[in-house]
Amino acid sequence: MMTWEHIQLVGLAVGVAILLGVPFGIYITQHETLSNLVLTVAGIIMTIPSIALFGIMIPILSVINQGIGFLPAFLALVLYSQLPIIRNTFIAIKNVDPNMRDAAIGMGMTTWQRLRKVEIPIALPVIMAGIRTAVVLTIGIGAIAAYIGAGGLGEYIARGISTSYTTMVQVGAVSVSVLAIVADYLLGRIQKQVSPKTAHSK
C-alpha cells in the first residue's frame, strides 16, 4: 500500500514535470537570456531543503484547505524535477550537430518537423538521462513528504523515528533505495529501446 502511494506520488509529479520541462527546455534553446534565468531559478529551487519547501507550501495551500497531504508534496516534487529535465533537454537540443539541423532545413522541414524527426530523436538519450535523474531524486525526496501527510514509504521512516524503532527506519530506507534502483533500471531499459542505434553502440 505505502509502496503504491509512493509510486503514484512520484509518477504523477515526474509525469507533469516532463510535460512542462521538456517543451520548456526546447523553447529556451531559442532564447539564450531566458535560458540563463530559467536554469538559475531551477538551480536555486534545488538548493532549498525539501522539508523547507514543504513548509513553504503549507501556508500557501492552506488557503484552499490543502496545506498538508498529497497536493503540497506533489507540487514540491514537480518543482524539484524541473532542473534535471529542463537542463538536459536544453543541453541535448543545443548540442545537436548543426550540420544535421542545416540538412533538415535544406530539405524544407518546418521547425516542428525538424524537432520531431531530427533533433528530438538525436537528443532523446540525454533527455532520458535527465528524466532518470528526476525520478531517482523525487523517490528520495518523496520519502520526506510523509511528514506532511502525503503517505508513501516515508511513513515507515517517520513512524520509526517517532517511536525510536530502528528496524522500521531501516525497512523504510531500504524500500526507498530499492524502489529508486528498480525505477532507474527500468528507465534505463526504456532509454535503450527508444534511443537511436548510434546511441546504443556508445
N, C-alpha and C positions, 0 to 999 in steps of 0.2 A: 504493500500500500504506500509506504513512505517513498519507496524507490520510484513508483509510478508518479507520485506527486512531484518528485524531483525532476523526472524526465519531462513531465508536462510543463513545468515552470521554465526549465532551460530550453526545451524545444520551442515553445511559443516565443520566448524572449529572443532567441537567436534567429528564429524564422522571421520575426518582424525586423530585427536588426539587418538581416540580409536584404529584405525588401526595401529598406531605407538606405542602407550603407552602400550596396553595390551600385545602384543608379547614381547616388550622390558622388561616389568615388569616381565614376566615369565622367560625371558632369564637371567636377572640379579640375579634370585634366585639361579642360579648355579655358580655365580661369585661374591663372597662377597665383594672383593675390589672394583670391578666395581660398585656394587650396592651403596656403600657409596658415590662414586664420582657422580654418576648419580643423586641420591636423593639430594645431596648437591647442585649441579648445578641447578636442577629443583627448589629447595627451594630458591636459590638466584634470579632466574628469577621472582619468585612470589613476591619478595620484591621490585622489580623495579616498580615504579609508572606507571600505564598504559599509561598515556599521554607521559611519558618519553620514554617508549618503542616504542610507535607510532612514536615519534620524531626521534628515532634511525633508524627506518625502512625507513623513508622518504629519507634521502640522499643515503642509500644503494640501494633502489629500483628505485631511480631517474635515475640510470644508464640505466635501461631498460624502462624508461618513465612510471613507475608505482609507483611514490613516494607518491601519495595520492590516496584515493579511496578504493576499495574493497580489493586488494591484501595485502597491509601492515596491514590492520585491521585483515584480515583472518590469516596471519602468526603470528601476535601477539597473537591472541586468541588461536591458536593451541599451542603456547608455554605456555601460561597461563594454558591451560587444562592439560598439561602433568603431573604436580606434583600429583594431586589427583588420576589420573588414574594409573600412574606408581606405586605410593606409595601403593595404595590399592591393586593393582594386586600383587605386591611383598609381602606385608604382608599376603594377603589371601592365596597365594600358599605356603609360608613359614610355615603358621600355620595349614596346612592340617595335620591331625593326622598321625604320622609316621607309626602307625600300618596299616592304610588303604593303605599307599604307599607300605609298605613291602608286604602286602597281594596281591596287584596288581602285584608287581614284582614276587612274588611267583607263580602267575598264568601264568607267561610268557609274560606279556604285554610289548610291546616296550615303550620307553619314550613317544612317541606321543600318543599311545593308553592310557597310564596311565593318561596323561594330559587330553585327550578328554573325557574319560569315568569316571575318578575318581576325579582328582584334580580340574579341572575347574568347574565341577558341584557343588562340595563342596564349592569352593571359590567364586562362582558366586554372592551370596548376598553381599559380601564385595566389589567385583569388581564393581557391580552395584551402590553401595553407592558412590564409587569414581566417577563414571560417572555422577551420580545425582549432586554431588558437583561441578563437572566441568561445567555442563550445567547451573546451577544457577549462578556460578561465571562468566561465559562468557556472560550470558544475561545481567548482571550488567555492566561488563566492555565494552560490545558491545555498550552500550549507549554512551560511551565516543568516540567511533570510528566515530561518526557523525562529530567530529571536524576535521577529516582528509578526509571528503567527502565520508565516507562509507555508509551513509544513515542510515535507521533504526529509531527506536523510539527515539534515542538520538537527532534527528533533532528537535523534539518539545522542548527539554530542551535547546539545543543550540540557537534556534531562540528566545525562551522565555527570556533567559538571555541577548542576544544581544539587544532585544527590551524592556527589563525591563517589560515583560508581564508575571506576576507571575502565572496567570491561566494556561498558556501554559506550563510553567515549571512543574506545579503540574500534569497536564494531562500526560506529558511525564514520570514523576517519577512514577505515579500510574500505568500507562500502563506497564512499565518495571517490576514493582513489581508483577502485576497480571500475566504477562507472565511467570515470574520465578516461581510463586506459582503453576500455572497450569502445567507447564512443570515438576516440581518436583512431583506433584501429579500423573501425568500420568506415569512417570518413576517408581514411587513407585508401581503403579498397575502392570506394566510390570515386575518389580522385583519380586513381589509375584508370578506371573504366571510362571516365568522361574526358580525360586528357588526350591530346593528340599523340600519335605514335611516337613522334620525335621526343615528347616529354617522357614516354615510357622508357626509352633507351638510355636516358641520362641517369 
